[in-house]
Amino acid sequence: MLPFFLGIFMNRLCLLIFIFYIFNITVSLADDYSDIKEDLEFCASCHGEKGALPIDKTIPILAGQHFYYIYVQLKDLSSGMRHNEIMNDIASSYDKKQMKRFAKYFSEQTWPNIGYKTDTGLISKAESAVAAGQCVQCHRGSFEGDSQIPRISNQNFIYLQKTMKDYKSKSRNNAPAKSSLFASFKDDDLDALAAYLAGL
């Protein structure tokens, strides 16, 4: 009988240890960002929970975006180098340490699948634009970017479309090379490219 009861005891002990371990991990993860908890809740009011589901398609997905890219954009928004009526004031209220905390948090989240379906009639036109712009040299073949280069695959269509046209018109001016590149494309080429990337 002793081995039987010992077995039950060991099973329950292992279960308790497992529950304690999971609980501690959960608490630890929550505590990791306790210093910016209220700010993250504020971010979620536009970018959605964990930055994964923005309330408006003109707002970018942040969940899973690259750390350094997010950090640089926050710095540019803070300095006014990148113009955005809402984000300029918000970003300027944070110091560089806080910006890095936000960038780290969002970069650690999982990129969502937005389920965008690209019109098949636009794919050929978009692929021609990709080849002409040599997009894969920086954004890579999967368009997931790397470090300073943003992930643009499966990003919100309207956000992508607006961003490229803002670069073209120079109303967004924190990447001059992009402005020069997009100036060489017609608007309908950019529309096709945005739709193609959103559907990847």
C-alpha angles and dihedrals in degrees: 000000000000095000089050094053091040089055092051090047093050092048091051092045091052090049092051091048090050093050091047090049094050092045092052092049091050093048091045093052091048091048092050090077101027089117092064099028095118092045091051090052088053090050089052091059087075108013095042129236110332088354091284105115115034116202091229129039090229088066118084127239108247101180108108096005115139118278099228094044092053091047093051092048091052090051091049091048090049094051094042092243085122111044121219121148094216103034100044094071093039095050093045089060091065130073124224093264091056091046090055090050091054091045092050093048096050094041089057094056125093118261108241126229104238093190096226113170116211117217104250090223090066098051098083092048091048093048089054089053091049091052094045093048094043087225095166092063089074107014092041128228094292092044090232092125126207133246104314093018115079127232106248101170113106091006118142110288097221091047091052092045093049093044094053092047091046089055090048093052090040092235082126106050109167094101111043093180089061091051091053092047097048092044086070092059130078117237093249089055089055091047090054092046093050091050091048094050094045090056097051 
